[in-house]
Amino acid sequence: MNPVKLIADSSCDIGPELAKRYDIDFVHIHVRLNGNEYLDGVNITHTEIYENYEKNHTLPSTAAMNIDEYADVFRPYIEQGFDIVHVSLGSGLSSTCNNARLAGELFDPGRVYVIDSKSLSTGSGHIVCECGERVLKGMSAKEIYDEVTPITDRVSASFILDDLEYLHAGGRCSGLAQFGASLMNIKPCILVRNDLFGSMTVGKKYLGSYKRSALKYVENMIEGRDDIVLDRCFITHSGSDPDVLEAMRVRALELQPFKEIHITQASATICSHCGPNTTGILFIQK
């Protein structure tokens, strides 16, 4: 049996601690801004995106890695004798999954297994970690693929937004909706739909300050539930107040005895679509 190398799209947002724990390599999504092209997680940050928006009122575009780019990442590990498990951004959001699968077909059958996370950010990150745990146990690439793929239907990924400005600027909500939300101090929750392979819908809407809304959101998502896998929870943000993040962490532990809570920074890819002060609590359901 060949050893397994775990690879993921850069938008999985798991942070350096877990990337090191599971020895993950990344394929970096393209970010195009002001005529220049960058690689997510390499040479552009969320801060630069926000500064550019404040100055120029323009947002970057993002682009999937092409088949050759995936193959270039896979090939050295294949040549070293590894089989590969790759976790992609949800196929309902990007062509990354399809491109990764097509790249895998350039190699002998059974050498590359691509898992469609059906999610984004640390919704995908949970799937990466589930694969990582099984790599550490010495499971084969096919065994990991077979065990983890069904878990993609049980990831709960959602976020609460401070405002709709970036969604409006990116053409994802109307000016009237943005104006109404701002006027009424509404903080909408966005739900990631596994059944739609990562596409998103609007959930509950919260009123009041961002901290108050964020804590109420945490309560609504996890309070009183007995169907949550408690091994790991992510609180992922696009550049939020550390006090709010810590309050969310404390409240989450009051409501559920998670073994680990990881507070992670969202990638430039994610931040370019949602803007600052977007925060989510993400977990796996039983």
Salt bridges, closest charged atoms under 4 A:
ASP9 OD1 - HIS86 NE2 3.00
GLU17 OE2 - ARG21 NH2 3.55
GLU17 OE1 - HIS262 ND1 3.99
ASP23 OD2 - LYS5 NZ 3.35
GLU37 OE2 - HIS30 ND1 2.70
GLU37 OE1 - ARG32 NE 2.72
GLU69 OE2 - HIS30 NE2 2.65
ASP72 OD1 - ARG75 NH1 3.09
ASP83 OD1 - ARG111 NE 2.58
GLU130 OE1 - ARG134 NH1 3.00
GLU130 OE2 - ARG232 NH2 2.93
ASP146 OD2 - LYS142 NZ 2.69
GLU147 OE1 - ARG134 NE 2.75
ASP153 OD1 - LYS118 NZ 2.79
ASP162 OD1 - LYS187 NZ 2.70
ASP195 OD1 - ARG193 NE 2.80
GLU219 OE1 - LYS216 NZ 3.97
GLU219 OE2 - ARG251 NE 3.03
ASP227 OD1 - ARG225 NE 2.88
ASP231 OD1 - LYS259 NZ 3.35
GLU246 OE2 - ARG249 NH2 2.67
GLU254 OE1 - ARG251 NH1 2.87
GLU260 OE2 - ARG21 NH2 3.16
GLU260 OE1 - HIS262 NE2 2.84
